[in-house]
Amino acid sequence: MADRSRSLGRPFWTFWTAAALANLGDGIRVAAFPLLAAALSDNPVAVAAVAAAQFLPWLVTGLLAGVLADRRAARALIAAADASRVVVLAAVAVAVATGLASVALVVAAAFLLGVGETLRDTAAQTAIPRLVDDAQLERANGRLVAGEIVGNEFVGPPVGAMLFVVGAALPFAVNGASLALAVMLVLSLPLSLARPGPGPGRSGADADGRSVTAAPARRGALAGLRWLVRQPVLRTLVVVGAAVAAADSAWFAIFVLYARQSLGLGALGFGLLLATGAAGGLAGSLVADRLIGRFRHRRVLAWSMAVTAGTPALLAVAPHRIAAVVVVVVTSASFAVLNVAALSVRQRLVPGDLLGRVVAASRMLSYGCTALGALAGGALAAGLGMRAPFLFSATVAVAATAAWCVASRPTAPPDLA
């Protein structure tokens, strides 16, 4: 478990700072892109297309990103991905400033930026085991998730909105500048991230859960998916984690309508409610390593699944503002703990030469289920009423937690028990 008496080290904090700058830029873009799309067109389909274009790359290029992360040096791949995004953002800023921007251009830019984000995020997960000791993975992942929450949810969106009010091109220029600084920091990282492959001493688990030393890189984009299918513990974790993500998106997709109709909240009140939830996520990410150190991965994963998907049922029986605050804080905190624990398990069990492809395959499933969950939540609310998505989430909580507890017990490696 995490050794709290030791520092994570300067290389990790350099990497963390670069990731924080990238996440800040992502948060700025979260607010700026829909504002720009709405300014260019009042067609809901056009505005939705911009949002969809940012997530589509995981389904289209996810496996390719995994292959590149396994075969290319993490430092070079992250720097190249961010540098490419700087170029795209500069083009968007110029187009907006000169009045040449169109919805088609914004959709294309959103897709290209999503491709770069896919490459960066996949390579970043393969870099963490090279920057910190095995015993510090949970602590390092917790700090990274905390930085992601601050940038993507706390600071980035309001900054992006304010910059857009000052000048529509400004948020994209600032996003590009933050990524340029991130590139310089990444290029200053140690040589251990400048070489491709799993790195010295990197090990994982075979399909039966036994510890193995990483072998020479296996070929093929589907190699990681095949390994994942044969590894019982991680296979179960990925499937139930995707189910929890679908349940979470099912109720959250209609939450803005629920907040307006059942809680009487306007736009400002809803924004404050989401900010409160982000505070819960930040707290969860910072205490995750302590929880895992005390209760071990398997138990923490089970409880975080149950709490993340089960707590929203409270709003089905108690449609009150205080209940809503409890739900967003508790679910955000438990989801952050779930993410930290799942990341650490994956980094421990997957052989280093396959980590990028397994990460990509896992995220493809998770993002796909997130999209399906959102559609299911909308359909349930339309057909059965606003309470239905919250009850659906609770049902998934019971099923996912039970599946994880049953499937992980017989084959769980010692440090997951």
Backbone hydrogen bonds, N-H to C=O, Kabsch-Sander energy under -0.5 kcal/mol:
donor,donor_aa,acceptor,acceptor_aa,energy
4,R,2,A,-1.0
6,R,3,D,-1.2
13,W,9,G,-1.9
14,T,10,R,-2.3
15,F,11,P,-2.3
16,W,12,F,-3.1
17,T,13,W,-2.2
18,A,14,T,-2.1
19,A,15,F,-2.5
20,A,16,W,-2.7
21,L,17,T,-2.2
22,A,18,A,-2.1
23,N,19,A,-2.7
24,L,20,A,-2.5
25,G,21,L,-2.1
26,D,22,A,-2.2
27,G,23,N,-2.5
28,I,24,L,-2.3
29,R,25,G,-2.2
30,V,26,D,-1.8
31,A,27,G,-1.2
32,A,28,I,-2.2
33,F,29,R,-2.5
35,L,31,A,-1.3
36,L,32,A,-2.6
37,A,33,F,-2.8
38,A,34,P,-2.6
39,A,35,L,-1.7
40,L,36,L,-1.6
41,S,37,A,-1.9
47,V,43,N,-2.1
48,A,44,P,-2.6
49,A,45,V,-2.1
50,V,46,A,-1.2
51,A,47,V,-1.3
52,A,48,A,-2.7
53,A,49,A,-2.1
54,Q,50,V,-0.7
54,Q,51,A,-0.9
55,F,51,A,-0.6
55,F,52,A,-1.1
56,L,52,A,-2.0
58,W,55,F,-1.2
59,L,55,F,-0.6
59,L,56,L,-1.2
60,V,56,L,-1.9
61,T,57,P,-3.4
62,G,58,W,-0.6
65,A,61,T,-2.4
66,G,62,G,-1.9
67,V,63,L,-2.1
68,L,64,L,-2.4
69,A,65,A,-2.3
70,D,66,G,-1.5
71,R,67,V,-1.4
72,R,68,L,-2.2
75,R,193,L,-3.3
77,L,73,A,-2.4
78,I,74,A,-2.7
79,A,75,R,-2.2
80,A,76,A,-2.5
81,A,77,L,-2.4
82,D,78,I,-2.5
83,A,79,A,-2.6
84,S,80,A,-2.3
85,R,81,A,-1.7
86,V,82,D,-1.9
87,V,83,A,-1.7
88,V,84,S,-2.0
89,L,85,R,-2.7
90,A,86,V,-2.4
91,A,87,V,-2.0
92,V,88,V,-2.2
93,A,89,L,-2.8
94,V,90,A,-2.3
95,A,91,A,-2.5
96,V,92,V,-2.7
97,A,93,A,-2.5
98,T,94,V,-2.0
99,G,96,V,-1.0
100,L,95,A,-2.4
101,A,95,A,-1.1
106,V,102,S,-2.3
107,V,103,V,-2.7
108,A,104,A,-2.3
109,A,105,L,-2.6
110,A,106,V,-2.8
111,F,107,V,-2.2
112,L,108,A,-2.4
113,L,109,A,-2.7
114,G,110,A,-1.8
115,V,111,F,-2.1
116,G,112,L,-2.2
117,E,113,L,-2.2
118,T,114,G,-2.3
119,L,115,V,-2.1
120,R,116,G,-2.6
121,D,117,E,-2.9
122,T,118,T,-1.9
123,A,119,L,-2.3
124,A,120,R,-2.5
125,Q,121,D,-1.5
126,T,122,T,-1.1
127,A,123,A,-1.0
128,I,124,A,-1.3
130,R,127,A,-1.5
131,L,127,A,-0.8
131,L,128,I,-1.4
132,V,128,I,-1.6
136,Q,133,D,-1.8
137,L,134,D,-1.3
140,A,136,Q,-2.7
141,N,137,L,-3.0
142,G,138,E,-2.3
143,R,139,R,-2.0
144,L,140,A,-2.0
145,V,141,N,-2.6
146,A,142,G,-2.2
147,G,143,R,-2.2
148,E,144,L,-2.1
149,I,145,V,-2.3
150,V,146,A,-2.4
151,G,147,G,-2.4
152,N,148,E,-3.0
153,E,149,I,-2.3
154,F,149,I,-1.4
155,V,150,V,-3.2
156,G,150,V,-0.6
156,G,151,G,-1.4
159,V,155,V,-2.0
160,G,156,G,-3.0
161,A,157,P,-2.4
162,M,158,P,-2.3
163,L,159,V,-2.7
164,F,160,G,-2.0
165,V,161,A,-1.7
166,V,162,M,-1.7
167,G,163,L,-2.6
170,L,167,G,-1.3
173,A,169,A,-1.7
174,V,170,L,-2.6
175,N,171,P,-2.3
176,G,172,F,-2.1
177,A,173,A,-2.1
178,S,174,V,-2.5
179,L,175,N,-2.0
180,A,176,G,-2.1
181,L,177,A,-2.0
182,A,178,S,-1.8
183,V,179,L,-2.3
184,M,180,A,-1.8
185,L,181,L,-2.0
186,V,182,A,-2.5
187,L,183,V,-2.3
188,S,184,M,-0.5
188,S,185,L,-1.0
189,L,186,V,-1.8
193,L,190,P,-1.8
194,A,191,L,-1.6
202,R,199,G,-1.5
204,G,212,V,-2.8
205,A,349,L,-4.4
206,D,210,R,-2.9
209,G,206,D,-2.2
212,V,204,G,-2.9
214,A,202,R,-2.1
223,A,220,G,-1.1
226,R,222,L,-2.6
227,W,223,A,-2.2
228,L,224,G,-2.4
229,V,225,L,-2.2
230,R,226,R,-1.4
231,Q,227,W,-0.9
231,Q,228,L,-0.7
235,R,231,Q,-2.5
236,T,232,P,-2.1
237,L,233,V,-2.2
238,V,234,L,-2.8
239,V,235,R,-2.1
240,V,236,T,-2.8
241,G,237,L,-2.3
242,A,238,V,-2.1
243,A,239,V,-1.9
244,V,240,V,-2.3
245,A,241,G,-2.2
246,A,242,A,-2.2
247,A,243,A,-2.4
248,D,244,V,-2.6
249,S,245,A,-2.2
250,A,246,A,-1.8
251,W,247,A,-1.4
252,F,248,D,-1.7
253,A,249,S,-2.1
254,I,250,A,-0.5
254,I,251,W,-0.6
255,F,252,F,-0.8
258,Y,254,I,-2.3
259,A,255,F,-2.9
260,R,256,V,-1.5
261,Q,257,L,-3.0
262,S,258,Y,-2.7
263,L,258,Y,-1.2
265,L,259,A,-2.8
270,F,266,G,-2.5
271,G,267,A,-2.2
272,L,268,L,-2.4
273,L,269,G,-2.1
274,L,270,F,-2.2
275,A,271,G,-2.2
276,T,272,L,-2.0
277,G,273,L,-1.9
278,A,274,L,-2.2
279,A,275,A,-1.5
280,G,276,T,-1.4
281,G,277,G,-2.0
282,L,278,A,-2.3
283,A,279,A,-2.2
284,G,280,G,-2.5
285,S,281,G,-2.1
286,L,282,L,-1.5
287,V,283,A,-1.3
288,A,284,G,-1.0
291,L,287,V,-2.1
292,I,288,A,-2.6
293,G,289,D,-2.2
294,R,290,R,-1.7
295,F,291,L,-3.0
296,R,292,I,-2.2
297,H,415,D,-0.8
298,R,416,L,-1.5
299,R,295,F,-0.5
300,V,296,R,-1.9
301,L,297,H,-3.1
302,A,298,R,-1.9
303,W,299,R,-2.5
304,S,300,V,-2.6
305,M,301,L,-2.2
306,A,302,A,-2.2
307,V,303,W,-2.6
308,T,304,S,-2.4
309,A,305,M,-2.2
310,G,306,A,-1.9
311,T,307,V,-2.0
313,A,310,G,-1.6
314,L,311,T,-2.4
315,L,312,P,-1.7
316,A,313,A,-1.1
317,V,313,A,-0.8
317,V,314,L,-0.8
318,A,314,L,-2.0
320,H,318,A,-2.4
324,A,320,H,-2.0
325,V,321,R,-2.2
326,V,322,I,-2.3
327,V,323,A,-2.5
328,V,324,A,-2.6
329,V,325,V,-2.3
330,V,326,V,-2.6
331,T,327,V,-2.6
332,S,328,V,-1.6
333,A,329,V,-2.2
334,S,330,V,-2.7
335,F,331,T,-2.4
336,A,332,S,-1.9
337,V,333,A,-2.0
338,L,334,S,-2.6
339,N,335,F,-2.3
340,V,336,A,-2.3
341,A,337,V,-2.6
342,A,338,L,-2.5
343,L,339,N,-2.6
344,S,340,V,-2.1
345,V,341,A,-2.3
346,R,342,A,-2.4
347,Q,343,L,-2.4
348,R,344,S,-1.6
349,L,345,V,-2.5
350,V,346,R,-2.2
354,L,351,P,-2.1
355,L,351,P,-0.8
355,L,352,G,-0.5
358,V,354,L,-2.4
359,V,355,L,-2.7
360,A,356,G,-2.3
361,A,357,R,-2.5
362,S,358,V,-2.5
363,R,359,V,-2.5
364,M,360,A,-2.4
365,L,361,A,-1.9
366,S,362,S,-2.3
367,Y,363,R,-3.1
368,G,364,M,-2.2
369,C,365,L,-2.5
370,T,366,S,-2.2
371,A,367,Y,-2.2
372,L,368,G,-2.2
373,G,369,C,-2.8
374,A,370,T,-2.0
375,L,371,A,-2.0
376,A,372,L,-2.7
377,G,373,G,-2.7
378,G,374,A,-2.1
379,A,375,L,-2.3
380,L,376,A,-2.9
381,A,377,G,-2.4
382,A,378,G,-2.2
383,G,379,A,-2.4
384,L,380,L,-3.2
385,G,380,L,-0.6
385,G,381,A,-1.1
388,A,385,G,-1.2
390,F,387,R,-0.6
391,L,387,R,-1.7
392,F,388,A,-2.6
393,S,389,P,-2.0
394,A,390,F,-1.7
395,T,391,L,-2.0
396,V,392,F,-2.2
397,A,393,S,-2.0
398,V,394,A,-1.8
399,A,395,T,-2.1
400,A,396,V,-3.3
401,T,397,A,-2.2
402,A,398,V,-2.1
403,A,399,A,-2.4
404,W,400,A,-2.4
405,C,401,T,-2.5
406,V,402,A,-2.3
407,A,403,A,-2.6
408,S,404,W,-2.3
409,R,405,C,-1.0
412,A,408,S,-1.4
416,L,413,P,-2.2
417,A,413,P,-0.7
417,A,414,P,-0.9
